[in-house]
């Protein structure tokens, strides 16, 4: 230890060192370490998910009727979308913004801006007023919205509405897909490491108004049937005193990007079809790519969270596969992630996505309940979906102090991002949130095909 600390110091100088010098050096190193670790924790004080107004509700029957009346689709495209909606796992309470209820749909920038304001102004007001936070106290402001990047930016809209400080550090992310919510948390975490004693406000949503596709390419029509309105505001802090009021502490965050592979890069791709209509194409390879991204992600996350017993079993299985021919007939051992986490928030990208993750991780239907119920009630709200799922678990009273939550998000690029949170306080299920008005009705049995 002494050799390492004092390597490069002349031997004559070393001889003059006393035990007191060594103690002083070690004390200084310890003080620096403690000073650094003091600011390394990121606390999630609270979050607020948007509950759309009742008149935004879009039952399956209304959506199919709207497709027929708007005059934008031929019969084949209408039938294709109707079948997808019926099998989507999305219920009659999921919502679309005002522009999507007009015939024909109003996809103008003004309507998109109104949707963003409606969602984000509501959740910011709710979150800050709940905790009596003055906007002047916010040091970092981050927003993510993939398909709408207005000028001025979304963060500028928030600053203008609520009167943030002129030196607030604001960043608006675009084009990052459904995994952008956790990506924004990652950015906030990095900024909080640099800027001490700071509060960060993270806003995550997708604007649905301008994203509808009106052509006939089936791979682009799929998105019309999945995405619904929603958003979330998240308040983070690195202040030591905020540990007392925070709900969670960030334990781990792992990001995976497979963009160097062409099939992964193009599996969720915004482009113009042969008739000049712009839409987001979802490739048939999407589930395969998502599985590959998940495996890559958990190979990095696993050593950080799994007990040694599970890591050894997985390593032994992998070793046997490579050196022993009979073992190659068996699947590689899947670690039991229930030994690392009490709760799972799987991105509600669609029924098939949730099924695939449950299957790959050997999870039960109960483990995926929050994801399925979120998809059923709110639809695919893109980057905010994992927060509606955590909101569901809180409203159900399932989150206990000491519990660990794994949020898994997928997005274009192709990306898979994981965030691990540890509950550090008693979460009161009676405190109102986006699920409070209906939580007593859930879980529900989701039919394979929706009635309409």
Residue pairs with C-beta under 8 A, 6 or more apart in sequence:
2 22
5 25
5 29
6 14
6 17
38 240
39 193
39 196
39 197
39 238
40 193
40 238
41 238
41 240
41 243
41 249
41 250
42 188
42 189
42 192
42 236
42 237
42 238
42 249
42 250
43 236
43 237
43 238
43 239
43 242
43 243
43 246
43 248
43 249
43 250
43 424
44 234
44 235
44 236
44 246
44 247
44 248
44 249
44 250
44 421
45 131
45 235
45 236
45 237
45 242
45 245
45 246
45 247
46 127
46 130
46 131
46 235
46 246
46 247
47 127
47 232
47 233
47 234
47 235
47 387
47 390
47 391
48 123
48 124
48 126
48 127
48 130
48 232
48 233
48 433
48 434
49 123
49 230
49 231
49 232
49 384
49 387
49 388
49 391
49 433
49 434
50 119
50 122
50 123
50 205
50 229
50 230
50 231
50 232
50 384
50 434
51 434
51 437
52 95
52 97
52 229
52 230
53 95
56 95
56 96
56 97
56 98
56 101
56 229
57 92
57 93
57 94
57 95
58 92
58 94
58 95
58 96
58 100
58 101
58 228
59 92
59 452
60 85
60 86
60 90
60 92
60 450
60 451
60 452
61 452
63 85
63 96
63 225
64 78
64 81
64 82
64 85
64 452
66 100
66 101
66 103
67 73
67 78
67 81
67 82
68 78
69 103
70 103
70 104
70 105
71 103
71 104
72 104
72 105
72 214
73 81
73 214
73 216
74 216
76 216
77 216
77 218
77 221
80 218
80 221
81 221
81 224
81 225
84 221
84 222
84 225
84 226
85 225
85 450
86 449
86 450
86 452
87 351
87 448
87 449
87 450
88 225
88 226
88 350
88 351
88 375
88 450
89 350
89 351
89 372
89 375
89 376
89 446
90 225
90 226
90 228
90 375
90 376
90 379
90 380
90 450
91 376
91 377
91 444
91 446
91 450
92 450
93 377
93 378
93 438
94 228
94 376
94 377
94 378
94 379
95 228
95 229
95 230
95 378
95 379
96 208
96 228
96 229
97 111
97 114
97 115
97 118
97 207
97 208
97 209
97 229
98 106
98 111
98 114
98 115
99 105
99 106
99 107
99 108
99 111
99 112
99 115
99 209
100 208
100 209
100 212
105 212
106 209
107 209
107 210
107 212
108 209
108 210
109 150
109 210
111 209
111 210
112 148
112 150
112 207
112 209
112 210
113 150
113 157
114 209
115 207
115 208
115 209
115 229
116 145
116 148
116 150
116 154
116 157
116 205
116 207
117 157
117 161
119 205
119 229
119 230
119 231
120 143
120 154
120 157
120 158
120 203
120 205
120 231
120 233
121 158
121 161
123 203
123 231
123 232
123 233
124 158
124 161
124 162
124 201
124 203
124 233
125 162
126 233
127 133
127 201
127 233
127 235
128 134
128 135
128 162
128 235
131 235
131 245
133 199
133 235
135 162
135 163
135 164
135 165
136 163
136 164
136 165
137 199
138 164
138 165
138 168
138 199
138 200
138 201
139 168
139 169
139 195
139 198
139 199
139 200
140 168
140 169
140 170
140 188
140 191
140 192
140 195
140 198
140 199
140 200
140 201
141 155
141 158
141 159
141 164
141 168
141 169
141 170
141 171
141 200
141 201
141 203
142 155
142 170
142 171
142 172
142 173
142 184
142 187
142 188
142 200
142 201
142 202
142 203
143 153
143 154
143 155
143 158
143 171
143 172
143 173
143 184
143 202
143 203
143 204
143 205
144 172
144 173
144 174
144 176
144 180
144 181
144 183
144 184
144 203
144 204
144 205
144 383
145 154
145 172
145 173
145 174
145 205
145 206
145 207
146 174
146 175
146 176
146 177
146 178
146 180
146 206
146 382
146 383
146 412
147 174
147 175
147 206
147 207
147 210
147 211
147 270
147 280
148 154
148 174
148 207
148 209
148 210
149 172
149 174
149 175
150 157
152 160
153 170
153 172
154 172
154 203
155 170
155 171
155 172
155 203
156 170
156 172
158 164
158 203
159 168
159 170
164 170
169 191
169 195
171 187
173 180
173 183
173 184
173 187
175 412
176 183
176 383
176 411
176 412
176 413
176 415
177 268
177 382
177 383
177 410
177 411
177 412
177 413
177 415
178 206
178 347
178 349
178 380
178 382
178 383
178 385
178 409
178 410
178 411
178 412
179 347
179 383
179 409
179 410
179 411
179 413
179 415
179 416
179 417
180 204
180 382
180 383
180 411
181 202
181 204
181 232
181 382
181 383
181 384
181 385
181 386
181 387
181 409
182 253
182 255
182 383
182 386
182 407
182 409
182 417
182 418
182 419
183 255
183 411
183 415
183 417
184 202
184 204
184 383
185 202
185 234
185 236
185 250
185 253
185 419
186 253
186 255
186 417
186 419
188 200
188 202
188 236
189 236
189 250
189 253
191 198
191 200
192 198
192 200
192 236
192 237
192 238
193 238
195 238
196 238
197 238
197 239
198 237
198 238
198 239
199 235
199 236
199 237
199 239
200 235
200 236
200 237
201 233
201 234
201 235
201 236
202 233
202 234
202 235
202 236
203 231
203 232
203 233
203 234
204 231
204 232
204 234
204 383
204 384
204 387
205 230
205 231
205 232
205 381
205 382
205 383
205 384
206 227
206 230
206 231
206 381
206 382
206 383
206 384
208 227
208 228
208 229
211 223
211 227
211 280
212 224
213 220
213 221
213 223
213 224
213 277
213 278
213 279
213 280
214 277
215 221
215 273
215 275
215 277
215 279
216 273
216 275
217 273
217 274
217 277
217 279
217 281
219 281
219 282
219 283
219 284
220 273
220 277
220 279
220 280
220 281
220 282
221 279
222 282
223 279
223 280
223 282
226 349
226 350
226 379
226 380
227 379
227 380
227 381
227 382
228 378
228 379
228 380
228 381
229 381
230 378
230 379
230 381
230 382
230 384
230 385
230 388
231 381
231 384
232 384
232 387
232 388
234 387
236 250
237 246
243 249
243 424
245 425
246 424
246 425
247 423
247 424
247 425
247 427
248 405
248 421
248 422
248 423
248 424
249 421
249 422
249 424
250 419
250 420
250 421
251 305
251 404
251 420
251 421
251 422
252 301
252 304
252 305
252 418
252 419
252 420
253 417
253 418
253 419
253 420
254 297
254 300
254 301
254 304
254 417
254 418
255 297
255 415
255 417
255 418
256 293
256 296
256 297
256 300
256 415
256 416
256 417
257 413
257 414
257 415
258 264
258 265
258 289
258 292
258 293
258 296
258 413
258 414
258 415
258 416
259 265
259 413
259 414
259 415
263 283
263 285
263 289
264 289
264 292
264 293
264 413
264 414
265 413
265 414
266 281
266 283
267 282
267 283
267 285
267 286
267 289
267 412
267 414
268 280
268 281
268 282
268 283
268 286
268 411
268 412
268 413
268 414
269 280
269 281
269 283
269 412
270 278
270 279
270 280
270 281
271 278
271 279
271 281
272 278
273 279
280 412
283 289
287 352
287 353
287 356
289 414
290 353
290 356
290 357
290 410
290 414
290 416
291 356
291 360
293 410
293 414
293 415
293 416
294 357
294 360
294 408
294 410
294 416
295 360
296 416
297 408
297 416
297 417
297 418
298 335
298 337
298 361
298 418
301 418
301 420
302 310
302 311
302 314
302 335
303 311
304 420
305 337
305 340
305 341
305 404
305 406
305 420
306 314
306 335
306 337
306 339
306 340
307 339
307 340
309 339
310 335
310 336
310 339
310 340
311 335
313 333
313 335
314 332
314 333
314 334
314 335
316 333
317 327
317 332
317 333
318 332
318 333
320 327
321 327
321 328
321 330
321 332
334 360
334 361
334 362
336 362
337 344
337 361
337 363
337 406
338 363
338 367
340 404
340 406
341 404
341 405
341 406
341 420
342 400
342 403
342 404
342 405
343 370
343 390
343 393
343 398
343 399
343 403
343 404
343 405
343 406
344 361
344 363
344 367
344 368
344 370
344 371
344 405
344 406
344 408
345 370
345 371
345 386
345 389
345 390
345 393
345 405
345 406
345 407
345 408
346 353
346 354
346 357
346 358
346 368
346 371
346 386
346 389
346 408
347 353
347 371
347 385
347 386
347 408
347 409
347 410
348 354
348 371
348 372
348 374
348 375
348 378
348 379
348 380
348 381
348 385
348 386
348 388
348 389
349 380
349 385
349 410
350 375
350 380
351 372
351 375
353 410
354 368
354 371
354 372
354 375
357 363
357 368
357 408
358 364
358 365
358 367
358 368
365 372
369 443
370 389
370 390
370 392
370 393
371 385
371 389
372 443
372 446
373 392
373 442
373 443
373 444
374 381
374 385
374 388
374 389
374 392
375 385
376 444
376 446
377 435
377 438
377 442
378 385
378 388
378 434
381 388
383 409
383 411
385 409
386 407
386 408
386 409
386 419
388 434
388 435
389 407
390 399
390 405
390 407
390 421
391 433
391 434
391 435
392 435
392 439
392 442
393 399
393 405
394 427
394 429
394 431
394 433
394 435
395 429
395 433
395 435
395 436
395 439
396 429
396 439
396 442
397 427
397 429
399 405
399 423
399 427
400 423
400 426
400 427
401 423
401 424
401 425
401 426
401 427
402 422
402 423
403 422
403 423
404 420
404 421
404 422
404 423
405 420
405 421
405 422
405 423
406 418
406 419
406 420
407 418
407 419
407 420
407 421
408 416
408 417
408 418
409 415
409 416
409 417
409 418
410 416
411 417
435 442
